[in-house]
């Protein structure tokens, strides 16, 4: 091709157009990086992405959330960076989250008055309520937001004095771990001995009867019935092997516990050889089990039947699998389904009841409020008390199911489908043998492989 003045001008023009277009594309890409942002979390547990539980909490908090962090140093200080990184995850889903830093070294009086104890401690405020957060992790911050979202602290009260499970205990059969989780979400607990105190606390949101070993006195039964007659909410956890006689209370509630224990042979699919551990895989439709998709395990379960009374309207929400049955024979011998004696599954072992609370009579000059929805009291009866114990709480969805039950009884329906947040595992635990094999590989095998490769390359070059 002959280079002429005309062709040279065309080449220069093409080059100029290419440079202009190239710079325009670079400018557009730079503008796009400012206007748009894309992030990808490729960690195995998604630890840098806000969990669905936290997002659900934010969706129920329309007003502004103010966060004040008390951390010294400049913007590049470690605490500043960690707090900003944590809050950015929340601000992606809720724009009206305000973050402000205060240097505790320049405001000692304010720090002392507010009770700031650790570097980087945050005060989260929503409305006229506030919470202190001392850990830079999602679980701590989301739990604080849940407590702020609750209208007042809920208090569940456990009846004691008859061999019931200890809500603060650490033994396998106690409820210490479960109640510790509830405390982090704004639900406090205490015990009441009705023989000594002769009354159920007035601020009780839920009264809990947790598998007593001894029968209640008539006066105690009357106190519980008076509590129910006044609109109180009740959780009754009944163990099939318990010897306590609460038949009078069961009659008042319209429930019964048929003799026998539910057996579930399908439990072997989970590698469990004890058929007395019942698996709940599918749940009848109810607010407690709304969006609940986890398995739950129940050791030693009693069946429950309900009477169709005008007072209580019951709904089954826990049933055993179809391949189960209510065993009424001797469990020490080989168990098998006996037609005509045993009852084939699925068997109901958890019911939720509601009862309309009659409003007080209006004064003669007042008109009744017909637009206001009637207030309903709630009761849950379950034929097992082990599923919330320290020994079984970590199995499948037991913890979340327990929290759903408490939230429903305490009239906090908005919290039912918020699952508990769990921190991802960040520690590697190996046995001594595994550590020895790992050390041997890096100190012996790997150096030997590298030396072998070097000798092979050296010999090949020497032969050339």
Secondary structure, 3 states (H helix, E strand, C coil): CCCCHHHHHHHHHHHHHHHHHHHHHHHHHHHHHHHCCCCCCCCCCCCCCCCHHHHHHHHCCCCCEEEEEECCCCCCCHHHHHHHHHHHHHHCCCCCEEEEEECCCCCHHHHHHHCCCCCCEEEEEECCEEEEECCCCHHHHHHHHHHHHCCCCEEEEEECCCCCCCCCCCCCCCCHHHHHHHHCCCEEEEEECHHHHCCCCCCCCEEEEECCCCCCCHHHHHHHHHHHHCCCCEEEECCCCCCCCCHHHHHHHCEECCCCEEEEHHHHHHCCCCCCEEEECCCCCCCCCCCCCCCEEEECCCCCEECCCCCCEEEEEEECCCCEEEECCCCCCCCCCCCCCCEECCCEEEEEEEEECCCCCCCCCCCCCCCCCCCEEEEEEECCCCCCCCCCCCCCCHHHHHHHHHHHHCCCHHHCCCCCCCCCCCCCCCCHHHHHHHHHHHHHHHHHHHHHHHHHHHHHHHHC
